[in-house]
């Protein structure tokens, strides 16, 4: 998993509230809990209801594409940090519904960042993708220095979101961190989804059902534990920015 940062100002420990979009999701719910456990006022936003065990101090059931509603949430809460996880994350759906995926992952992301800058947010932490970013790499190990060549609409929208945000912080008083996690696993992962092979295999084994590995078994993938991703996100919120918006013109 790689982390990139850009923006203006010096690193600072978080003191104000944090807003987590996609707070009902697998990673988002873990992040809400971790932030709350550190004594940070944590707000959740998702188009789905809050999980029964959510530790968010306040929860907003809002579709990210409802720009006016999102603007009101940011203006009301004025979060110091926005962790943006909400997305149309299905590769299969993205291939079938490209315009809807662009609306959620690109247009709504830009609107959220604008609302955050207007509300005085210090750091915007964007969850991009590692698994769908590099297409078919020539080597087994890739990093953020390797060319981004996404083959899916989903991967392309995440790359577009990164580039748009990098341009936005050059003209807005906002710091940016980008994470590219891939193949995240851990407690609470949905075994019924199209990804999450660890959860799928675990459930099948517990039920005494067979598991299927496609290919000849020689393929290699990296997996990262959800709590490590959450820790990386929280560190990204306070690590030094690499670029000052004031120096870029």
Secondary structure by P-SEA (a helix, b strand, c coil): cbbbbbbcccccccccbbbbcccccaaaaaaaaaaaaaccbbbbbccccccccccccccccccccaaaaaaaaaaaccccccccccccccaaaaaacaaaaaacccaaaaaaaaaaaaacccbbbbbcccccccccccccccccccbbbbccaaaaaaaaaaaaaaaaaacccbbbbbbbccccccccccccccccaaaaaaaaaaacbbbbbcccccbbbbbbbaaaaaaaaaaaacccccccccccc
